Amino acid sequence: MGIFHFVGDLLLFALACIFHVIGDPITYTILCIATMLHAARSFYLSIVTSAPILELTIIIVLASGVLAIGEAASPNSVNCQPYLLTTAGVIGYAAVRGVISEPLFWLMLFGLFSYGRHVKKRDYVTSALPIATILASVGETWVRLLAIISFTALAIDQHAKKPVKEEAVAELAPSSRKVPFPLLAVALALGIRLAAKWAGYRHLTWIIV
């Protein structure tokens, strides 16, 4: 019994040493997880309470239209650059929230176009697709009209100059369409807001009944 008691004391001492060494990291990890959960909850509640339904619907319609124009003129222009489209969405969100200034916003969009055109060696429609999509989504009314009209004209011009054989091969090539992540995020925010409004309306109806 004395031996077992001694071994138990040794195990308790070893456990105390372990918790003394890694106790702070565990506490820090728990605090980080709690902070992340609180931030996610706050972000979710902000969507539920104040997500603009009309503006989000306009963003989805205009962005989808620009993406469709880009795909018609240059097939696979969406699937080949998911990271650039996501980056453009983040830049647009930062500009709307006032995190970045307007000159920096335009400079970053120009950087995206230059990267796609000169580094990735893509055509003009594919390179301009992220910029046109984000301008049509979060720009002012005249900016949206100018972006859509200019991008449509660019797509028509490139499509008219495309050789017939290349166009036929591009149409026959199978490809799976993927919706860009920013567009999915906007659609998810709209869905959460509409579901919350419907649930609140139903709850109020049940209370009245």
Beta strands, then each sheet from edge to edge (+ up, - down):
end
